[in-house]
Amino acid sequence: MPTWAAASLVGLGAVLLVWFATYIARMPYEVRIAFRYLYGGRKDRTMIVAAVVSAVVALIGVVLMVSSSETGSIGVGLLMLGLIAASVCTLLATFSVFTSVSVLGVVLGVAALTIVLAVTTGFQQQFRDKVLGVNAHVIVLKSQATFAEYRDVMETAKNIDPDVLAVQPFIFAEMLVTRGKGELSGVAVKGIDPKLVRGVLDLESHMIEQVPGGAIDALGILPKEGELPPIIMGKELAHKLKAKLGDEVTIVVPLSNIDFDTWRAKSSAPRTRKFHVVGIFYSGFDEYDRRLMYTALHDTQELVGRGDQVMGVEMKVKDVDRAEKIAAHLEKALGGPPYQVQDWYELNHNLFTALNFQKLALVIILTLIIIVATVNMVSALTMMVTDKTREIAILKSMGSTSAGVSRVFLVLGLAIGGVGTILGVGIGLTACYAVSSYGYHLDPKVYLIDRLPIDVRFLEVLLVAGITIVISLVATLFPSQGAAALTPVEGLRYD
């Protein structure tokens, strides 16, 4: 969300809060009556004791979560169970059963929506970080088979915008890798310029094992006669091949023995070349860690057999949110086809679009839970109107207006929604903090990342609270108008 939009939302929220506080301050007797109806002046000691016990359980969960990683999952469970139980018992100790159920429905809906938003936002941010960690922000491709003028394209890309930080050429090819007699895997080999790659990719920060002097520096050293060229591979790929630093692996170029003009074999076997492992990286993104390998650009060019040509040019920009604009400007400067310029979001459009739709669908579904909870609120307030018919009649006979009676139940509804929102946001944020601290593990083969990501955004929490208050306000209008429509005669007819 743009900064100006975020500032506008916060400012609007502050204005509405001040207005509501002023509005409440102008109707003291309605507020007193509403809160007398809400609390009822009774406290259930059994529920208070149960609330204290539940709070102790939550504290035990915190201790277990902090003390050891082995008891962390149990601690998170006890913490959440204790918080929810303490909230339920506190509500039952203070409010009526109907009011407590109404508040509890709002609490659970708000907590669920807060947690889901944090998780879905975390997935979006994690995928974005992983994609940008081992990929460039903007790439230039060419639809034709030859791309020998890449140096001119690099020069144009460097000068296209002040936000362009670095540019490098690359080759990306699908190949096979073997080690020993039984280990075989399909891989994506990427040829990079060791002198320029640090400015474009964040590969060095992902290295978990490398030779002395650094794996990227090793790519830039020309091998002496009899030495094998260097290669870097992902952690999961190394595990699959049972490879470690210094081991030899063989890259096989599929179909390199086929003459595509005649569709006949030029030789008995595809082109192969041996490499030695100088580094192992771990990005946390399973698709990369399981398939990606890096070699020096000149070694990949020799392996592919196309001379001094590349597949494309990639670049890093200062502000990733401007990548789309810079890509469009660069494509225009290059004259369009056969050049095609894409930014990081366009390259991963399907992934991020799916995440956005998933987030939207979950928000809609969980908002429906909050709406269902407000139905309980309508029922509770309607029963309260029926129960307080005599008191409403007395208020009107003493001079209270229909608008004043309506405001009494309006305050009641907003109080129920407000208490539910505060407790729900508190439970949701606590759950997010607990799960984030514990570091819940995921199967990277299924979810592509190895930990459950949590990313709490202030504006999203504010949005959840605002939606809940608005829904509560709308739901309160119906019973409050019913109360306002009562006449003193109807309320006192049978007394």
Order of alpha helices (4+ residues) and beta strands (2+ residues): alpha-alpha-alpha-alpha-alpha-beta-alpha-beta-beta-alpha-beta-alpha-beta-alpha-beta-beta-beta-beta-alpha-beta-alpha-beta-alpha-beta-alpha-alpha-alpha-alpha-alpha-alpha-alpha
